């Protein structure tokens, strides 16, 4: 069994990853900066490591002996200003790479995002040959691209780096879906051009499957898209979950022209553009297959919401 170090382990995807790793018998340490995060990690059965992400001197010695570092920590607020995005996502990633190198960890797996490719145009049936866009006008996308470039450029003999890119990670207690449901209830959400855009999505356990396979089989210096391999219409996908969260107010439509002046990027791109990704590379090189089918994922969300309301 392996010794694993995780950043961002107390987050939505991170908790699912930690549970998976512990379930396979691995030893897991996870970086935390608060008592609340430490409590979440301890409750899962992993070892919390206190430190500041952007200051690797505060935690890098605890990485020693690890077989792999999974780097999930990033700024998740897409509305945060560029300075904040640069600090957490870019400088945080550089710090994580430095810590892993210092500890001579042989494998480094980044939880990336298709957002790193967003610069205004829809992503339609794209594969990993599409370029990163650190020049994007959206700070969130630009910093995601810069962070992935840091990771892949760091690949070297004895230090293999891989990026796994899930799209729209959902599932029980998804902060993304719960945030959109809350915005809908508050009258702060609109369907851009009707919201009937085709999109890929990734159930949280499928994202974790991709991360674990990236560790085991990822080709050094490479990025891989992973999704549910079940494309959906964004509006229908969200409406099915909004019903579970008790959203019972009408959500208005907004034309693209109005949205251009009212909805900032990348939220406007996320809600108003097609995003379809090819997973052929992950299937061929990682042996990736979704471990949770779409219908089972919706049932898991339904059960979770019902349990929380019980």
C-alpha positions as semicolon CSV with decimal commas, in nm:
position;residue;x (nm);y (nm);z (nm)
1;X;0,000;0,000;0,000
2;X;0,113;0,356;-0,071
3;X;0,172;0,670;0,130
4;X;-0,029;0,950;-0,028
5;X;-0,030;1,326;0,027
6;X;-0,331;1,536;-0,075
7;X;-0,385;1,910;-0,095
8;X;-0,746;2,025;-0,100
9;X;-0,851;1,705;0,075
10;X;-1,130;1,871;0,273
11;X;-1,308;1,993;-0,041
12;X;-1,585;1,823;-0,235
13;X;-1,365;1,622;-0,471
14;X;-1,089;1,592;-0,211
15;X;-1,307;1,417;0,045
16;X;-1,421;1,164;-0,216
17;X;-1,059;1,103;-0,316
18;X;-0,946;1,057;0,044
19;X;-1,230;0,809;0,107
20;X;-1,134;0,613;-0,204
21;X;-0,764;0,601;-0,112
22;X;-0,832;0,495;0,245
23;X;-1,077;0,233;0,122
24;X;-0,799;0,084;-0,089
25;X;-0,577;0,061;0,218
26;X;-0,343;0,353;0,149
27;X;-0,212;0,587;0,419
28;X;-0,323;0,944;0,355
29;X;-0,195;1,277;0,481
30;X;-0,381;1,591;0,381
31;X;-0,280;1,955;0,403
32;X;-0,517;2,174;0,607
33;X;-0,506;2,533;0,725
34;X;-0,802;2,544;0,966
35;X;-0,943;2,345;1,256
36;X;-1,261;2,285;1,058
37;X;-1,067;2,130;0,769
38;X;-0,854;1,927;1,009
39;X;-1,171;1,789;1,168
40;X;-1,308;1,683;0,828
41;X;-0,986;1,501;0,741
42;X;-0,964;1,332;1,079
43;X;-1,327;1,221;1,054
44;X;-1,246;1,047;0,726
45;X;-0,962;0,860;0,893
46;X;-0,671;1,046;0,730
47;X;-0,396;1,247;0,899
48;X;-0,429;1,627;0,880
49;X;-0,110;1,827;0,824
50;X;-0,131;2,191;0,930
51;X;0,034;2,439;0,697
52;X;-0,010;2,728;0,456
53;X;-0,042;2,614;0,094
54;X;0,161;2,902;-0,049
55;X;0,443;2,857;0,206
56;X;0,581;2,508;0,145
57;X;0,832;2,548;0,428
58;X;0,540;2,510;0,670
59;X;0,450;2,161;0,547
60;X;0,693;2,015;0,294
61;X;0,874;1,795;0,548
62;X;0,548;1,603;0,603
63;X;0,543;1,511;0,235
64;X;0,860;1,306;0,275
65;X;0,803;0,937;0,213
66;X;0,498;0,990;-0,008
67;X;0,457;0,785;-0,324
68;X;0,233;1,045;-0,487
69;X;0,101;1,397;-0,431
70;X;-0,253;1,475;-0,544
71;X;-0,290;1,851;-0,580
72;X;-0,653;1,962;-0,561
73;X;-0,622;2,288;-0,367
74;X;-0,721;2,594;-0,573
75;X;-0,938;2,903;-0,556
76;X;-1,288;2,772;-0,630
77;X;-1,468;3,108;-0,630
78;X;-1,483;3,202;-0,999
79;X;-1,571;3,559;-0,901
80;X;-1,258;3,611;-0,688
81;X;-1,027;3,886;-0,811
82;X;-0,717;3,808;-1,013
83;X;-0,482;3,869;-0,720
84;X;-0,661;3,604;-0,515
85;X;-0,670;3,361;-0,808
86;X;-0,297;3,410;-0,868
87;X;-0,214;3,362;-0,501
88;X;-0,407;3,042;-0,438
89;X;-0,421;2,870;-0,775
90;X;-0,090;2,968;-0,932
91;X;0,142;3,030;-0,637
92;X;-0,024;2,745;-0,449
93;X;0,045;2,506;-0,736
94;X;0,406;2,621;-0,761
95;X;0,444;2,563;-0,387
96;X;0,295;2,213;-0,412
97;X;0,535;2,123;-0,695
98;X;0,828;2,257;-0,493
99;X;0,724;2,058;-0,186
100;X;0,691;1,738;-0,387
101;X;1,029;1,789;-0,549
102;X;1,188;1,865;-0,210
103;X;1,048;1,536;-0,078
104;X;1,157;1,345;-0,391
105;X;0,803;1,226;-0,457
106;X;0,800;1,027;-0,784
107;X;0,444;1,115;-0,901
108;X;0,241;1,436;-0,897
109;X;-0,124;1,444;-1,009
110;X;-0,309;1,772;-1,062
111;X;-0,685;1,799;-1,057
112;X;-0,717;2,028;-1,356
113;X;-1,019;2,162;-1,541
114;X;-1,149;2,231;-1,888
115;X;-1,178;2,590;-1,764
116;X;-0,807;2,621;-1,845
117;X;-0,907;2,617;-2,214
118;X;-1,186;2,875;-2,195
119;X;-1,130;3,211;-2,362
120;X;-1,468;3,298;-2,512
121;X;-1,541;3,028;-2,769
122;X;-1,741;2,712;-2,701
123;X;-1,550;2,388;-2,656
124;X;-1,707;2,150;-2,907
125;X;-1,587;1,790;-2,915
126;X;-1,234;1,899;-2,822
127;X;-0,947;1,678;-2,718
128;X;-0,628;1,743;-2,525
129;X;-0,458;1,901;-2,827
130;X;-0,661;2,219;-2,764
131;X;-0,428;2,486;-2,618
132;X;-0,424;2,614;-2,264
133;X;-0,540;2,977;-2,242
134;X;-0,338;3,169;-1,982
135;X;-0,433;3,474;-2,189
136;X;-0,805;3,432;-2,109
137;X;-0,986;3,745;-1,995
138;X;-1,136;3,537;-1,713
139;X;-0,894;3,528;-1,421
140;X;-1,026;3,188;-1,315
141;X;-0,950;3,034;-1,654
142;X;-0,617;3,211;-1,697
143;X;-0,489;3,096;-1,359
144;X;-0,613;2,741;-1,412
145;X;-0,413;2,737;-1,736
146;X;-0,104;2,882;-1,569
147;X;-0,125;2,626;-1,288
148;X;-0,151;2,333;-1,527
149;X;0,144;2,464;-1,729
150;X;0,353;2,476;-1,410
151;X;0,270;2,113;-1,337
152;X;0,326;1,972;-1,685
153;X;0,642;2,177;-1,740
154;X;0,781;2,032;-1,415
155;X;0,772;1,680;-1,554
156;X;1,119;1,529;-1,547
157;X;1,293;1,196;-1,497
158;X;1,210;1,080;-1,146
159;X;0,925;1,332;-1,117
160;X;0,629;1,235;-1,336
161;X;0,348;1,489;-1,354
162;X;-0,005;1,439;-1,489
163;X;-0,317;1,657;-1,512
164;X;-0,665;1,506;-1,493
165;X;-0,939;1,738;-1,619
166;X;-1,295;1,658;-1,508
167;X;-1,575;1,883;-1,634
168;X;-1,854;2,013;-1,402
169;X;-1,807;1,777;-1,107
170;X;-2,140;1,692;-0,945
171;X;-2,283;1,454;-0,688
172;X;-2,408;1,452;-0,328
173;X;-2,318;1,779;-0,152
174;X;-2,176;1,934;-0,468
175;X;-2,091;2,291;-0,375
176;X;-2,132;2,388;-0,741
177;X;-2,486;2,254;-0,782
178;X;-2,589;2,367;-0,435
179;X;-2,460;2,717;-0,514
180;X;-2,655;2,731;-0,840
181;X;-2,968;2,606;-0,662
182;X;-2,929;2,877;-0,399
183;X;-2,884;3,140;-0,671
184;X;-3,199;3,014;-0,846
185;X;-3,400;3,037;-0,522
186;X;-3,274;3,392;-0,472
187;X;-3,374;3,496;-0,824
188;X;-3,010;3,540;-0,925
189;X;-2,993;3,278;-1,202
190;X;-3,109;3,294;-1,562
191;X;-3,096;3,051;-1,852
192;X;-2,871;3,211;-2,113
193;X;-3,027;3,158;-2,456
194;X;-3,261;2,908;-2,293
195;X;-2,984;2,704;-2,131
196;X;-3,024;2,423;-2,383
197;X;-2,655;2,375;-2,445
198;X;-2,503;2,030;-2,472
199;X;-2,239;1,973;-2,206
200;X;-2,029;1,706;-2,049
201;X;-2,043;1,654;-1,672
202;X;-1,850;1,432;-1,430
203;X;-1,991;1,257;-1,125
204;X;-1,753;1,300;-0,832
205;X;-1,662;0,930;-0,810
206;X;-1,580;0,933;-1,181
207;X;-1,351;1,231;-1,129
208;X;-1,177;1,039;-0,850
209;X;-1,145;0,734;-1,075
210;X;-0,966;0,954;-1,326
211;X;-0,730;1,091;-1,061
212;X;-0,639;0,746;-0,931
213;X;-0,584;0,613;-1,284
214;X;-0,373;0,919;-1,360
215;X;-0,149;0,823;-1,069
216;X;-0,122;0,461;-1,174
217;X;-0,113;0,484;-1,552
218;X;-0,081;0,847;-1,662
219;X;0,186;0,917;-1,920
220;X;0,433;1,167;-1,771
221;X;0,374;1,524;-1,879
222;X;0,025;1,456;-2,017
223;X;-0,328;1,587;-1,955
224;X;-0,648;1,381;-1,975
225;X;-1,016;1,474;-1,992
226;X;-1,250;1,256;-1,785
227;X;-1,629;1,283;-1,790
228;X;-1,938;1,069;-1,735
229;X;-1,926;0,990;-2,108
230;X;-2,296;1,079;-2,100
231;X;-2,364;1,421;-2,246
232;X;-2,657;1,621;-2,113
233;X;-2,854;1,935;-2,188
234;X;-2,741;2,180;-1,921
235;X;-3,089;2,308;-1,840
236;X;-3,242;1,962;-1,811
237;X;-2,951;1,836;-1,602
238;X;-2,976;2,124;-1,356
239;X;-3,356;2,128;-1,342
240;X;-3,355;1,763;-1,238
241;X;-3,132;1,848;-0,944
242;X;-3,295;2,180;-0,862
243;X;-3,621;1,991;-0,808
244;X;-3,444;1,780;-0,545
245;X;-3,315;2,094;-0,371
246;X;-3,661;2,247;-0,357
247;X;-3,619;2,516;-0,622
248;X;-3,980;2,607;-0,695
249;X;-3,942;2,955;-0,846
250;X;-3,939;3,023;-1,221
251;X;-3,595;3,081;-1,370
252;X;-3,606;3,344;-1,644
253;X;-3,440;3,328;-1,984
254;X;-3,175;3,581;-2,086
255;X;-3,051;3,638;-2,440
256;X;-2,679;3,627;-2,510
257;X;-2,659;3,999;-2,579
258;X;-2,806;4,089;-2,240
259;X;-2,591;3,828;-2,070
260;X;-2,278;3,983;-2,221
261;X;-2,344;4,297;-2,020
262;X;-2,486;4,136;-1,707
263;X;-2,304;3,807;-1,643
264;X;-1,927;3,811;-1,592
265;X;-1,693;3,556;-1,742
266;X;-1,637;3,268;-1,700
267;X;-1,987;3,221;-1,553
268;X;-2,137;3,346;-1,881
269;X;-1,937;3,088;-2,076
270;X;-2,017;2,814;-1,828
271;X;-2,393;2,874;-1,845
272;X;-2,422;2,991;-2,203
273;X;-2,195;2,778;-2,421
274;X;-2,164;2,422;-2,538
275;X;-1,883;2,224;-2,376
276;X;-1,819;1,874;-2,506
277;X;-1,492;1,691;-2,448
278;X;-1,337;1,379;-2,596
279;X;-1,220;1,116;-2,348
280;X;-1,059;0,879;-2,601
281;X;-0,712;0,945;-2,460
282;X;-0,813;0,863;-2,103
283;X;-0,991;0,548;-2,220
284;X;-0,695;0,429;-2,429
285;X;-0,407;0,523;-2,200
286;X;-0,557;0,509;-1,850
287;X;-0,820;0,241;-1,901
288;X;-1,076;0,498;-1,786
289;X;-1,444;0,406;-1,762
290;X;-1,707;0,580;-1,549
291;X;-1,763;0,387;-1,226
292;X;-2,102;0,552;-1,163
293;X;-2,360;0,580;-1,441
294;X;-2,565;0,896;-1,482
295;X;-2,893;0,756;-1,347
296;X;-2,717;0,611;-1,042
297;X;-2,554;0,947;-0,979
298;X;-2,889;1,126;-0,977
299;X;-3,026;0,862;-0,740
300;X;-2,729;0,922;-0,506
301;X;-2,803;1,295;-0,503
302;X;-3,172;1,226;-0,437
303;X;-3,086;0,998;-0,144
304;X;-2,840;1,251;-0,001
305;X;-3,086;1,540;-0,014
306;X;-3,355;1,323;0,144
307;X;-3,119;1,215;0,422
308;X;-3,013;1,573;0,492
309;X;-3,377;1,675;0,520
310;X;-3,477;1,386;0,742
